[in-house]
Amino acid sequence: MKIIILGCLVLFVSVTTVVAFAMEERPPKRSISVQHKKSIFLGESLKLNVSYRNEDTKPWRLQQPDTSRGVYAPYIEIGSNPKNSSAHILGKMRAVSWTMSNGEKVTGHAIDPPSEITIEPGASYSFEVEITPNGGGSVDVPGIWEIWIEDRNEKLHSPHVKIEVLFGPESVPLLVAIGAAAPDNSGMRGWAVRWLRQLKPDLVTKGPDPGVETEAEAIARRAENVKAFQAFREFWEKEKDSDAIKQKFAQINEKAKEKAEKTNTPPPQPAEK
């Protein structure tokens, strides 16, 4: 206590010391974590090791996440339009068919009722998520991709992680196998051929002409496609170690990396006056 005398006026001033305590951030009682490879090759499946952890003192009862339609793996290429983001739903639908009373056969999809699990205090529930390329936005271009797990039932999500997708020699046999095995005129074949054409521009495959193509013409066209893929395999065996091929891979990967880095670079700050 300090006493200040101003003329005949006495002021009693209380001196208070303010102490700021740094609060230690406590980990969440229930959390989701993701482990992953730092990079994969174009055409390769993306695999995530997901773990639900319960640090609460009470058991955690929830829908089994790896089979729940309420659990997603959203992903987006960094530097692309946010509207291009997609999501892999962990729960699957199964194909079913039945016969109507009039004898008509109907096909559709069914969703099994969600099962539940209990994660005891101090325990974890782990599983693997595999996202396969589909040629329609599913980790299907070289670049840096951001991905995470979102559980809408529990209102929880994992930290966002980044994975680099590279176009390299390891991609070629994967893309050839995908393109050669894909059904006629499918998006998967078109996607695989577009990337293989980066290395051999004269690679051409043909799809069917609905309503015009005869059975004999379809057989001949499929035979030509088989020859096209075989010609690419022979080209690849001869040229895979050439400087031109190595340079092409490097150019494509560098361009994809620059796209991501440009997005992550903060805008320049105005100079101080």
Buried (B, 14 or more C-beta within 10 A) or exposed (E): EEEEEEEEEEEEEEEEEEEEEEEEEEEEEBBBBBEBEEEBBBBBEBBBEBBBBBBBEEEBEBBBBBBBBBBBBBBBBBBBEEEEEBEBEBBEEEEEEEEEEEEEEEEEEEEEEBEEBEBEEEEEBEBEBEBEBBBEBBBBBBBBBBBBBBBEEBEBBBEEBBBBBBBBBEBBEBBBEBBBEBEBEBEBBBBBBBBBBBBBEEBEBBBBEEEEBEEEEEEEBBEEBEEBBEBBEEBBEEEEEEEEBEEBBEEBBEEBBEBBEEEEEEEEEEEEE
